[in-house]
Amino acid sequence: MNNSLIPTTWRSTVYRILNEVIPVATKLNRHGMCDNTLCSLCQSEDTILHRIRSCGLSKESWKWCKTKLIDKFGINIDNFDEHGIFQLSFETKKDGNVWQWFVCALFHFNIDSPSKTNLNQYITLLRSDRYEKCKSGALSKFSKKIFCFL
């Protein structure tokens, strides 16, 4: 993923997701490291997609992110799996980098934020990174307008 807006830690999370390095129960069970394939929090099948969009607070943050992406970019992320989202091509749209940034933040929050307790923490993560980018001058005028929807 070649997107300078996305922080290294978020890219690392996306890399681990796309290369299936996240230790979910289904994968651990396949390798004989876990007795079952169920999520320890909700007892549903534990997959990467489950962790990203349907377990606990992930469901709330996924819904919020999905609504924002549909409203602002016309992209419904429910139509894609974790690989398909990053295979989308939006070269003709100036805002392609921003929606990828938004989804990477969601993935990072839902996978690598074990202490998450509410949706406001996800929004704070977005706003904090946006602030750093504005302060450093890393955003174009167009991108700044897009980032204002938070």
C-alpha positions in Angstrom: 0.0 0.0 0.0 1.6 3.2 -1.1 -0.3 5.9 0.8 1.7 8.5 2.6 -1.3 9.6 4.7 -1.3 6.2 6.5 0.9 6.0 9.6 3.4 3.1 9.7 1.6 1.3 12.6 -1.7 1.3 10.7 0.1 0.0 7.6 1.6 -2.8 9.7 -1.9 -3.8 10.9 -3.2 -3.8 7.3 -0.2 -5.9 6.2 -0.9 -8.4 9.0 -4.6 -8.6 8.0 -3.9 -9.0 4.3 -1.2 -11.7 5.0 -3.5 -13.4 7.5 -1.0 -13.0 10.4 -3.7 -12.1 12.9 -4.0 -15.0 15.4 -7.7 -15.6 15.2 -9.2 -18.9 16.6 -10.1 -20.3 13.2 -6.4 -20.1 12.1 -5.1 -21.3 15.5 -7.4 -24.3 15.3 -6.3 -25.1 11.8 -2.7 -25.3 13.1 -3.7 -27.3 16.2 -3.0 -24.5 18.6 -6.6 -24.0 19.8 -9.4 -26.4 20.6 -12.2 -24.5 18.9 -12.9 -21.8 16.3 -15.0 -19.6 18.5 -14.4 -16.0 19.6 -13.6 -15.8 23.3 -15.8 -12.6 23.6 -19.0 -13.5 21.8 -18.8 -17.2 20.9 -19.2 -16.6 17.2 -16.8 -18.0 14.6 -13.5 -16.1 15.1 -12.2 -14.8 11.8 -10.4 -11.7 10.7 -13.6 -10.2 9.3 -15.5 -11.1 12.5 -12.9 -9.1 14.5 -13.0 -6.2 12.0 -16.8 -5.7 11.7 -18.9 -7.8 14.0 -17.4 -8.5 17.4 -18.2 -6.2 20.3 -17.3 -2.5 19.7 -16.0 -3.4 16.3 -19.6 -3.7 15.1 -20.3 -0.1 16.3 -17.1 1.4 14.8 -17.7 -0.5 11.5 -21.3 0.8 11.2 -20.1 4.4 12.0 -17.2 4.2 9.4 -19.5 2.6 6.8 -22.0 5.4 7.2 -19.3 8.1 6.8 -17.8 6.3 3.7 -21.2 6.0 2.0 -22.1 9.6 2.8 -18.8 11.2 1.8 -17.3 8.8 -0.8 -20.2 6.6 -2.0 -18.3 3.5 -1.0 -20.1 0.7 0.8 -17.4 -1.4 2.6 -20.0 -4.1 3.5 -19.6 -5.3 -0.1 -16.0 -6.3 0.3 -13.9 -8.6 2.4 -10.6 -7.4 4.0 -8.7 -8.0 0.7 -11.3 -6.5 -1.6 -11.3 -3.2 0.2 -7.7 -2.6 -0.6 -8.0 -3.9 -4.2 -10.5 -1.2 -5.0 -9.1 1.3 -7.5 -10.0 4.9 -7.3 -7.3 6.5 -9.4 -9.8 8.9 -10.9 -10.9 10.2 -7.6 -8.7 12.8 -5.7 -10.0 11.5 -2.4 -8.8 7.9 -2.8 -6.0 8.4 -0.2 -8.4 9.7 2.4 -10.9 6.9 2.3 -8.0 4.4 2.5 -6.7 6.3 5.5 -10.1 6.1 7.1 -10.4 2.3 6.6 -6.9 1.7 7.8 -7.7 3.5 11.0 -10.8 1.3 11.4 -8.8 -1.9 10.9 -6.1 -0.7 13.3 -8.6 0.3 15.9 -10.6 -2.9 15.6 -7.6 -5.3 15.6 -4.8 -3.6 17.6 -6.7 -1.6 20.2 -7.4 -4.1 23.0 -8.3 -1.4 25.5 -11.0 0.1 23.3 -14.2 0.8 25.2 -16.2 3.2 23.0 -16.6 4.6 19.6 -15.3 8.0 20.7 -11.8 6.4 21.0 -11.9 5.6 17.3 -13.0 9.1 16.4 -10.3 10.5 18.7 -7.7 8.3 16.9 -8.9 9.7 13.5 -8.9 13.3 14.8 -5.5 13.0 16.4 -3.8 11.7 13.3 -5.6 14.3 11.1 -4.3 17.0 13.5 -0.8 15.8 13.2 -1.0 15.8 9.4 -2.5 19.3 9.3 0.2 20.6 11.6 3.0 19.0 9.6 1.6 20.4 6.3 1.2 16.9 4.8 -2.3 17.6 3.5 -3.4 19.3 0.3 -6.2 21.9 0.4 -8.5 19.3 -1.1 -7.6 16.6 1.5 -8.1 19.1 4.3 -11.7 19.7 3.1 -12.3 15.9 3.1 -10.9 15.5 6.5 -13.3 18.1 7.9 -16.2 15.5 7.9 -14.9 14.1 11.2 
